[in-house]
């Protein structure tokens, strides 16, 4: 029992008075999880039942640390989530907290000025794992909340009145992955409807509603559908093609990679017939006002330097925005980048450069990590190669060119003849 465990460990019961509070409650929860984990034999039984054509109970999948014991026991027929309930209530709270901190950090770095436009990455698998953290970030930046019907499904994203919001509505460019675009069409429709209503919110001053401000500016230039905010690749197509250009050394300047991203992501999605219409003028106009890019990381298993798509999308998007701002005559043209780690309790956004430094020190430039990779043979050498290519990609798209990173990478993998020989033997192509 929890009491026996506490007594054996020499810890007195520290209860907060409520049911399940304090150390005693934590121990009871741990014992419950332990029992659920021991039911992993259900996995084999479920396979046998499935082969016999028998029923397998279903349950929404998730992560034990993030979603709690409800994801256990394993061995059930899991599904991702109900897209009509995204974002979940927990995701909405986390996303709102992250968005508020993004705004506060930006203002602190920019003499109190609000960001006029933020570009937020909406990725499919991230949204499935977090149940919609990134969508919630978009909603809070705009100043909106969810409205649910009697079944708990989200029927509408409702604008929060400015007097309750207490700050300007931040404009948002939603950079959707192909998976998000195809999987969450209901969310795309709800967001498009939200931006349309925000752009037409009569009575709201332009300095308090940047969505309306930018839409009016585009209307004055004769740009059609200036309310479009959800952009992705052409319908049925996937990827920015930036990582392919970096991997093939098919580029001369970082600006070329930003242009590639922009040309591949200039397709608008939304309600009605808005199913991938090319609207490069709208995207370009929004990029000219973009002050910050927001990217979520949903797993402890990989980070910005582990997967090519991060620099190919977030990095290239930032470069495209900086290029657009300079072309529009903005003095600095600098665009910030907030990284939100959604796999722990602390969702405090961090600056891109800080995250890159930490990841390079802990992985690519970490002798223990390098040795572990080489010991894995061909696969490990490939992982090192991927991160070296990623280093070049981040340098090209975000001008991350700190000498110590490149110098130590050369020392560790090129000038160390023994290491270089082991890599060539394990995987000559890598």
Backbone torsions as a table, in degrees:
resi	resn	phi	psi	omega
1	UNK	NA	162.2	176.0
2	UNK	-56.7	-38.3	-178.8
3	UNK	-64.7	-40.8	179.9
4	UNK	-65.2	-38.4	179.4
5	UNK	-66.4	-42.9	178.7
6	UNK	-62.2	-42.5	-178.7
7	UNK	-65.9	-40.7	-179.0
8	UNK	-67.8	-30.4	-179.2
9	UNK	-87.4	-3.9	179.0
10	UNK	80.1	14.1	179.7
11	UNK	-101.7	127.4	177.7
12	UNK	-77.6	156.0	179.8
13	UNK	-65.6	123.5	179.8
14	UNK	-118.4	80.1	-176.8
15	UNK	-97.7	139.8	178.2
16	UNK	-81.3	3.8	178.0
17	UNK	100.0	-31.5	-180.0
18	UNK	-88.0	163.8	-179.7
19	UNK	-66.4	121.9	177.8
20	UNK	83.2	8.3	-179.7
21	UNK	-85.9	163.9	172.3
22	UNK	73.4	-170.4	-177.4
23	UNK	-60.9	-40.1	-178.6
24	UNK	-60.6	-42.1	178.0
25	UNK	-65.5	-38.4	178.7
26	UNK	-63.5	-40.3	179.4
27	UNK	-66.0	-41.4	178.7
28	UNK	-61.6	-41.1	177.5
29	UNK	-63.7	-42.8	179.3
30	UNK	-61.8	-41.6	179.2
31	UNK	-65.8	-37.6	178.0
32	UNK	-63.6	-44.4	178.9
33	UNK	-63.6	-40.6	178.3
34	UNK	-57.7	-44.5	179.4
35	UNK	-64.3	-39.7	179.3
36	UNK	-66.7	-39.0	178.2
37	UNK	-64.3	-32.8	-179.6
38	UNK	-71.5	-11.2	178.2
39	UNK	-85.0	17.4	-178.7
40	UNK	-65.7	-11.0	174.8
41	UNK	-64.5	-16.9	177.1
42	UNK	-63.2	-21.5	-180.0
43	UNK	-62.9	-46.5	179.2
44	UNK	-66.4	-43.9	179.9
45	UNK	-60.3	-38.8	-179.1
46	UNK	-68.5	-36.7	176.3
47	UNK	-61.2	-43.9	179.9
48	UNK	-64.1	-44.0	179.3
49	UNK	-62.9	-40.3	179.0
50	UNK	-62.8	-42.1	179.0
51	UNK	-64.5	-26.2	177.2
52	UNK	-87.2	1.3	-179.3
53	UNK	75.2	22.5	-178.8
54	UNK	-92.0	166.4	-176.8
55	UNK	-74.9	135.9	174.6
56	UNK	-114.9	120.6	180.0
57	UNK	-57.6	140.2	-178.7
58	UNK	-101.4	157.3	178.5
59	UNK	-160.7	151.0	175.1
60	UNK	-71.1	130.5	179.2
61	UNK	-75.5	174.3	179.6
62	UNK	172.3	-171.2	-179.1
63	UNK	-109.5	132.2	-176.6
64	UNK	-58.0	-44.3	-176.7
65	UNK	-69.4	-36.8	-176.3
66	UNK	-87.1	-43.4	-171.4
67	UNK	-100.8	-10.0	175.2
68	UNK	91.2	-178.8	-174.0
69	UNK	-63.9	-13.3	-178.4
70	UNK	-62.0	-17.6	179.6
71	UNK	-80.3	-8.1	179.8
72	UNK	-104.5	157.2	0.0
73	UNK	-79.8	163.4	174.7
74	UNK	-75.1	172.0	179.4
75	UNK	98.0	1.0	176.8
76	UNK	-96.6	167.0	-178.4
77	UNK	-83.8	96.9	-171.6
78	UNK	-87.1	146.7	170.0
79	UNK	-125.3	162.9	-171.1
80	UNK	-70.6	-70.5	-178.9
81	UNK	-170.0	166.9	174.1
82	UNK	-86.1	111.2	-176.3
83	UNK	-62.9	-19.0	179.6
84	UNK	-82.4	0.0	175.6
85	UNK	-116.7	19.2	-179.5
86	UNK	-105.0	128.5	6.6
87	UNK	-80.2	150.6	174.0
88	UNK	-68.7	168.0	-179.7
89	UNK	-62.9	-40.0	178.5
90	UNK	-66.1	-41.5	178.8
91	UNK	-64.8	-37.1	179.5
92	UNK	-62.9	-42.0	179.2
93	UNK	-65.1	-43.5	-179.2
94	UNK	-66.5	-43.2	-179.5
95	UNK	-65.4	-39.8	178.3
96	UNK	-63.6	-41.2	178.5
97	UNK	-63.2	-44.6	179.8
98	UNK	-64.0	-43.0	-178.9
99	UNK	-63.7	-41.2	179.7
100	UNK	-62.5	-39.3	178.5
101	UNK	-70.7	-34.3	176.7
102	UNK	-61.2	-45.7	179.0
103	UNK	-62.6	-46.1	-177.6
104	UNK	-63.1	-43.0	-179.9
105	UNK	-65.7	-39.8	179.1
106	UNK	-64.2	-43.5	179.8
107	UNK	-63.8	-37.9	179.1
108	UNK	-63.7	-34.0	-178.6
109	UNK	-86.2	-10.0	-172.9
110	UNK	-132.0	41.6	173.4
111	UNK	52.9	39.7	175.0
112	UNK	85.6	-2.3	-177.9
113	UNK	-75.7	138.0	175.0
114	UNK	-77.6	148.0	171.4
115	UNK	-70.1	131.0	179.5
116	UNK	-74.9	-40.2	-179.4
117	UNK	-138.4	135.3	171.7
118	UNK	-117.1	139.1	174.3
119	UNK	-100.8	118.0	-174.5
120	UNK	-113.0	129.5	178.0
121	UNK	-78.8	126.2	174.1
122	UNK	-113.9	103.9	-178.1
123	UNK	-109.0	144.9	-174.7
124	UNK	-64.8	-55.1	-176.1
125	UNK	-66.7	-36.6	175.9
126	UNK	-59.8	-44.0	-178.2
127	UNK	-66.6	-36.0	177.0
128	UNK	-64.9	-44.6	-177.4
129	UNK	-68.1	-40.0	-175.5
130	UNK	-94.4	-7.2	-176.7
131	UNK	62.7	27.7	168.3
132	UNK	108.0	26.8	178.1
133	UNK	-55.1	-47.0	-176.0
134	UNK	-65.8	-36.9	176.2
135	UNK	-62.6	-40.0	178.8
136	UNK	-65.1	-35.0	175.9
137	UNK	-60.9	-45.0	178.2
138	UNK	-58.8	-47.5	-177.3
139	UNK	-60.6	-42.8	-177.2
140	UNK	-70.9	-36.7	177.4
141	UNK	-61.8	-43.2	179.8
142	UNK	-69.5	-31.9	-174.7
143	UNK	92.6	61.2	-176.8
144	UNK	-142.7	160.6	177.3
145	UNK	-134.6	167.2	-179.4
146	UNK	-86.9	145.8	171.0
147	UNK	-120.1	124.9	-175.4
148	UNK	-110.6	150.3	175.9
149	UNK	-85.6	-172.8	-174.8
150	UNK	-66.2	-18.8	179.2
151	UNK	-91.6	-4.1	-178.7
152	UNK	94.3	-3.2	177.7
153	UNK	-79.4	147.9	-177.9
154	UNK	-79.9	122.2	-179.2
155	UNK	-98.0	-22.3	-172.6
156	UNK	-168.8	149.4	169.1
157	UNK	-99.3	113.5	-173.3
158	UNK	-98.0	134.7	177.3
159	UNK	-69.1	134.1	173.9
160	UNK	-81.9	130.7	178.9
161	UNK	-55.5	144.2	-177.1
162	UNK	-58.4	-35.5	-179.4
163	UNK	-66.0	-27.7	175.5
164	UNK	-84.5	-33.4	-178.6
165	UNK	-68.9	-44.0	175.5
166	UNK	76.3	16.2	178.5
167	UNK	-162.5	171.1	178.3
168	UNK	-69.3	154.4	170.5
169	UNK	-76.1	125.1	178.6
170	UNK	-84.4	132.3	174.9
171	UNK	-74.3	150.4	-175.7
172	UNK	-136.7	130.5	167.4
173	UNK	-97.2	118.0	179.9
174	UNK	-92.7	111.5	179.2
175	UNK	-92.9	95.7	-173.3
176	UNK	-90.5	136.5	170.4
177	UNK	-74.3	162.6	178.8
178	UNK	-61.8	-35.1	-179.8
179	UNK	-67.7	-43.9	178.1
180	UNK	-61.8	-46.2	-179.6
181	UNK	-55.0	-43.0	-174.7
182	UNK	-83.1	-31.8	-173.1
183	UNK	-86.4	-35.8	-172.3
184	UNK	-116.0	54.5	-179.0
185	UNK	-64.4	-29.5	177.5
186	UNK	-65.8	-39.9	178.6
187	UNK	-67.9	-39.6	177.4
188	UNK	-58.4	-43.5	179.1
189	UNK	-64.6	-42.3	179.2
190	UNK	-65.2	-41.0	179.3
191	UNK	-67.1	-41.6	179.0
192	UNK	-61.1	-41.7	177.2
193	UNK	-63.0	-38.9	178.3
194	UNK	-62.3	-47.3	-178.8
195	UNK	-65.3	-36.3	178.4
196	UNK	-62.7	-45.3	-179.6
197	UNK	-68.9	-36.2	177.8
198	UNK	-65.5	-37.6	-179.5
199	UNK	-69.9	-23.4	-178.1
200	UNK	-108.0	16.4	-177.9
201	UNK	-71.3	90.9	-178.1
202	UNK	-66.7	144.3	179.0
203	UNK	91.0	-11.0	177.4
204	UNK	-91.3	122.2	-179.3
205	UNK	-59.7	146.4	-179.0
206	UNK	-60.1	-33.9	-179.6
207	UNK	-73.5	-7.9	177.3
208	UNK	-112.3	0.3	179.6
209	UNK	-144.2	90.9	-176.2
210	UNK	-69.8	-23.2	176.8
211	UNK	-66.0	-48.4	178.1
212	UNK	-64.0	-41.6	180.0
213	UNK	-57.4	-50.4	-176.9
214	UNK	-69.8	-34.7	177.9
215	UNK	-65.3	-41.7	177.8
216	UNK	-63.5	-39.0	178.5
217	UNK	-62.8	-41.6	178.7
218	UNK	-68.7	-37.0	177.3
219	UNK	-61.8	-38.5	178.4
220	UNK	-66.0	-24.9	178.2
221	UNK	-90.8	-0.3	-179.9
222	UNK	79.6	19.2	179.7
223	UNK	-82.7	128.3	-178.7
224	UNK	-77.3	148.4	178.5
225	UNK	46.7	59.3	178.7
226	UNK	-71.4	0.6	176.7
227	UNK	-88.1	-6.7	-178.4
228	UNK	-63.2	130.6	179.0
229	UNK	-135.6	-5.9	-176.4
230	UNK	-110.4	109.5	-173.1
231	UNK	-121.8	147.3	179.1
232	UNK	-156.5	-166.0	177.1
233	UNK	-76.1	170.9	175.7
234	UNK	-56.3	150.1	-179.2
235	UNK	-53.7	128.4	-179.9
236	UNK	82.6	0.5	-178.7
237	UNK	-116.0	160.3	-173.6
238	UNK	-142.4	146.0	172.1
239	UNK	93.6	149.6	-179.2
240	UNK	-88.0	-14.8	-177.9
241	UNK	69.9	3.4	179.9
242	UNK	-69.8	-43.0	-179.7
243	UNK	-65.1	-31.3	176.0
244	UNK	-64.9	-39.8	179.6
245	UNK	-68.2	-39.5	179.0
246	UNK	-66.7	-44.7	-179.3
247	UNK	-62.8	-31.6	-179.8
248	UNK	-92.8	3.0	-176.7
249	UNK	56.1	35.5	-176.7
250	UNK	-98.3	59.8	178.3
251	UNK	-164.4	156.3	178.9
252	UNK	-117.2	-40.9	-178.6
253	UNK	-128.5	152.0	179.5
254	UNK	-59.7	-30.0	-179.9
255	UNK	-58.9	-33.9	179.3
256	UNK	-62.0	-37.6	-179.6
257	UNK	-70.5	-37.3	174.9
258	UNK	-63.6	-40.0	177.9
259	UNK	-64.5	-37.5	177.8
260	UNK	-63.3	-45.2	178.3
261	UNK	-59.1	-46.9	-177.0
262	UNK	-62.3	-40.6	-178.9
263	UNK	-69.5	-28.5	-179.4
264	UNK	-86.5	-13.9	-174.5
265	UNK	-123.5	26.3	-177.4
266	UNK	-94.6	21.3	-173.6
267	UNK	-108.2	123.8	-170.5
268	UNK	-93.1	142.3	179.3
269	UNK	-130.3	150.5	179.6
270	UNK	174.4	-150.0	-177.1
271	UNK	-75.3	164.4	174.2
272	UNK	61.7	-127.7	-176.5
273	UNK	-92.6	12.3	-179.5
274	UNK	-81.5	81.1	-173.4
275	UNK	-122.9	52.5	177.2
276	UNK	104.1	28.7	176.3
277	UNK	-69.3	136.1	178.9
278	UNK	-73.3	120.2	179.2
279	UNK	-134.9	63.0	-178.4
280	UNK	-63.2	-30.3	-179.7
281	UNK	-66.7	-39.4	178.5
282	UNK	-65.9	-47.5	-179.9
283	UNK	-60.3	-44.9	-179.2
284	UNK	-61.6	-42.3	179.5
285	UNK	-63.2	-39.5	179.1
286	UNK	-70.1	-37.9	178.6
287	UNK	-63.2	-31.9	179.5
288	UNK	-64.7	-22.9	-179.7
289	UNK	-105.6	1.0	-176.3
290	UNK	-73.9	123.5	-179.9
291	UNK	-105.2	-18.5	-175.7
292	UNK	-154.9	142.2	174.5
293	UNK	-108.0	140.6	-178.6
294	UNK	-122.6	126.5	179.0
295	UNK	-130.7	133.1	178.3
296	UNK	-99.9	142.9	171.4
297	UNK	-115.8	124.7	-170.2
298	UNK	-106.4	1.5	-174.1
299	UNK	-141.5	145.4	174.1
300	UNK	-79.6	-9.5	-174.5
301	UNK	-80.1	-21.8	-179.6
302	UNK	-150.5	159.0	-177.8
303	UNK	-138.3	-161.2	-174.9
304	UNK	-63.9	-30.8	-175.9
305	UNK	-93.1	0.1	-175.3
306	UNK	-97.0	-24.6	-173.1
307	UNK	-125.7	130.9	-176.0
308	UNK	-62.3	-30.6	-173.9
309	UNK	-64.2	-22.0	-178.8
310	UNK	-66.8	-51.8	179.3
311	UNK	-72.5	-30.2	-178.2
312	UNK	-69.4	-21.4	178.9
313	UNK	-113.6	-62.4	-178.0
314	UNK	-64.9	-46.9	180.0
315	UNK	-64.4	-46.0	-178.1
316	UNK	-69.5	-34.6	175.3
317	UNK	-62.1	-43.9	178.0
318	UNK	-61.7	-42.1	178.9
319	UNK	-64.3	-40.3	178.8
320	UNK	-62.9	-40.3	179.7
321	UNK	-67.2	-42.9	179.5
322	UNK	-64.1	-39.8	177.8
323	UNK	-63.9	-42.5	-179.8
324	UNK	-64.7	-41.1	-179.3
325	UNK	-65.1	-42.1	179.1
326	UNK	-67.2	-37.6	178.0
327	UNK	-64.9	-28.3	179.4
328	UNK	-85.6	2.4	176.8
329	UNK	90.0	10.2	176.9
330	UNK	-68.1	137.2	-170.9
331	UNK	-61.5	-59.9	-175.5
332	UNK	-86.1	-41.2	-177.4
333	UNK	70.1	9.4	-176.4
334	UNK	-78.2	137.5	179.1
335	UNK	-122.8	127.5	178.2
336	UNK	-79.1	167.5	179.3
337	UNK	-145.1	119.0	-179.6
338	UNK	-103.2	129.6	177.3
339	UNK	-106.9	123.8	-178.6
340	UNK	-110.9	115.3	178.6
341	UNK	-89.8	112.3	-170.9
342	UNK	-98.3	12.5	-174.9
343	UNK	-99.3	0.9	179.3
344	UNK	-132.0	-178.8	179.9
345	UNK	-70.2	-33.9	-177.7
346	UNK	-87.4	110.2	-179.2
347	UNK	-104.3	27.4	-179.7
348	UNK	-64.2	122.4	179.7
349	UNK	-65.0	146.4	176.3
350	UNK	-125.5	153.3	179.0
351	UNK	-70.1	144.7	-177.4
352	UNK	-51.8	-48.3	-175.3
353	UNK	-61.4	-36.8	179.1
354	UNK	-65.6	-40.6	179.7
355	UNK	-67.4	-41.1	179.1
356	UNK	-62.2	-44.6	179.2
357	UNK	-58.1	-46.2	-178.7
358	UNK	-62.7	-44.5	-177.5
359	UNK	-66.6	-39.9	179.6
360	UNK	-65.9	-39.6	179.0
361	UNK	-65.7	-38.4	-173.5
362	UNK	-86.3	-18.0	-177.6
363	UNK	-121.2	-84.2	-170.8
364	UNK	-55.7	-38.2	-177.2
365	UNK	-99.1	9.1	179.5
366	UNK	-91.6	114.1	-177.4
367	UNK	-55.4	-37.5	-179.4
368	UNK	-66.8	-40.6	177.9
369	UNK	-65.3	-43.9	-179.2
370	UNK	-60.7	-43.7	-179.6
371	UNK	-64.6	-40.9	179.1
372	UNK	-63.5	-38.4	179.0
373	UNK	-66.8	-46.4	-178.8
374	UNK	-62.5	-35.5	-179.4
375	UNK	-64.8	-19.5	-179.9
376	UNK	-84.1	-3.7	176.3
377	UNK	81.0	-136.0	-174.3
378	UNK	-58.5	-44.7	-179.1
379	UNK	-63.1	-40.7	179.5
380	UNK	-67.0	-40.2	177.2
381	UNK	-63.5	-35.9	177.2
382	UNK	-64.3	-41.1	179.5
383	UNK	-62.4	-40.0	176.8
384	UNK	-64.0	-42.3	179.5
385	UNK	-61.1	-41.7	179.5
386	UNK	-59.7	-42.3	-177.2
387	UNK	-73.9	-29.3	174.4
388	UNK	-68.3	-41.7	176.4
389	UNK	-63.6	-40.3	178.1
390	UNK	-61.9	-36.8	177.7
391	UNK	-59.4	-43.6	177.8
392	UNK	-66.2	-38.7	-179.5
393	UNK	-64.0	-44.4	178.1
394	UNK	-66.0	-37.0	178.0
395	UNK	-64.0	-39.2	-177.8
396	UNK	-73.0	-38.0	-172.7
397	UNK	-91.8	-26.6	-176.5
398	UNK	-124.8	5.2	-179.1
399	UNK	59.9	31.4	173.4
400	UNK	-79.8	99.9	-172.5
401	UNK	-134.9	47.7	-179.6
402	UNK	-74.8	122.7	-170.6
403	UNK	-56.2	-39.6	-174.5
404	UNK	-61.7	-30.8	179.5
405	UNK	-69.1	-48.9	-178.7
406	UNK	-68.1	-40.4	-180.0
407	UNK	-61.9	-46.0	-179.1
408	UNK	-69.9	-31.9	177.1
409	UNK	-65.0	-41.8	177.5
410	UNK	-64.7	-45.3	179.6
411	UNK	-60.4	-39.8	-173.8
412	UNK	-77.3	-35.3	-170.2
413	UNK	-118.8	-12.4	-178.9
414	UNK	-114.4	-54.1	-177.0
415	UNK	-75.4	-22.7	173.2
416	UNK	-77.6	97.6	-172.0
417	UNK	-62.0	-36.5	179.9
418	UNK	-65.4	-43.9	178.6
419	UNK	-64.3	-44.5	-179.6
420	UNK	-60.7	-39.8	179.6
421	UNK	-66.0	-40.4	179.4
422	UNK	-64.7	-38.7	179.3
423	UNK	-67.5	-42.6	178.9
424	UNK	-63.1	-37.7	-179.9
425	UNK	-70.1	-41.1	-176.8
426	UNK	-70.7	-39.2	-175.8
427	UNK	-158.0	86.1	-176.5
428	UNK	-58.5	-35.0	-178.3
429	UNK	-68.3	-38.5	179.9
430	UNK	-68.3	NA	NA
